[in-house]
Amino acid sequence: MAHDEGQDRSTLELLLSIADETKHLLIKEIELARIEIVEALMARAMAVAAFAVAGFLGVMVLIFGALAAATALDSELPPWGSRLVVAGVFAILAVAAVLFALARMRRPKLVPEETKRTLKEGEEWAKAQLQR
């Protein structure tokens, strides 16, 4: 009977050890997920800031460029026609800018891929520990 009691005790200790290690692993997985998400959000925030600066400077260039282009076209077209041509060019540029911005906003992914991978590994490890 003393042998059974010792075996039960070591089984209990083993289960407690596995539970403690699993708890530690989950805490680390949560920390990793938080770090990955913060990195992805910071990359997006930097992209947004760059878009804002580029947008402001672009507006200034467009205003002065549009004035110069419209004035240059006034000798060939009526004033309303030259302004219409300039507006059409701006419309094409705006579509291109939106497509570019959408492509950039999709990267990096907000899914914490590394965390998903390590959680799967942790799950496999826990299952292996319980089967011992």
N, C-alpha and C positions, 0 to 999 in steps of 0.2 A: 504494500500500500504506500510505503514511503516513496517507492519508485514512481508510482502514478502521480503522487503529489508533486514530485520534482519535475515530472514531465509536463504536468498541467501548468506549473509555475513557469517553465521555460516557454511553453506555448503562449501563455499570457504575456510574458515579457516580449516574445517575438511579435505578437500582435500589437502591443503597445509601441514597440520600436517602429513597426511598419506604419502605424497610424501617425507617429511623430514625424517620420521621414516624409510621409505623404503630405502632412500639413506644411512642413518646411518647403517641399516641392511646389505646392500650390501657391504659397506666399511668393516664392521666386517667380513663378509663372505670371502672377498678377503684376509683379514689378516689371517684368520683361514686357508684358503687353502695354503697360502704361508708358514705358520708355519708347516703345515703337510708335505708339499713337502720338505721343508728344513730338517725336521727330517728324512724323508725317505732317502733323498740323503746323509745325514751325516751317517746314518747306513750303507749305501752301501759303502761309502768312507772308513769307519772303517773296513769293511769286506775286501775291496781291499787291504788296508794296511796290515791287518793280513795275507792275502794270500801272499803278497810280502815277508814278513818276513819268513813265513813258507816255502815258495818256496825256498828262499835262503838257509835256514838251511837244508831243505830237499835235496837240490842239494849237499850240502857238505856231508851229511850222505850217500847219494846214491853213490857218487864218491868213498868214502873210503870203503863203504860196498861192492860195485861192485868189487873193486880191491881185497878185501879180499876173496870174493866168487869166483871170477875167479881163483885166485891163489890156493884156496882150491880144486877147481874142476880140476885143471891141472893134478893132480895125477890120476884122473879117466878118463878124456877125453883129446883129443888133444886140444891145446890152442884155436883154432878157435871154437871148440865145447863148451868149457867152457864159452867163451865170448858170444856165441849165446844163451846159457841157461840164462845167466845173463841179456842179452838184452830182452829176452822174459818175464822175471819177471818184468823188468822195463815197458814194454809195458802194461802188465796187471795192474800195479800200476797207470800208467798214465791214463788209461781209468777210473779207479775207482775215481781218483782225479778230473777228468773233470766232471763226473756225480755228485760228491759231490758239486763241485763249482757251477754247474748249479742249483742245488736244493737250495743252499744258496742265489743265486742272485735273485731268484724269490720272496724272502721275504725281507723286508715288501713291500707290494704293493705300487706302486707310485700313485695310485688313492686316492685322498683325501676323504675317505669314510665319515668322520665326516662332512666335508664341504658339501658333497652331501646331507646328511641327514638334516643338518640345512638349506640349501637352499630350500629344499622341504617344511620344516616347515615354512620358511619365506614366501614362495609362498602361502601356505595355509592361513597364517595370513593376508597377503595383500589382498587376495580374500575375506576373512571374513570382513576385514575393509571396503572394497569397497561395500559390500552388506549391510552394516548398514544403 
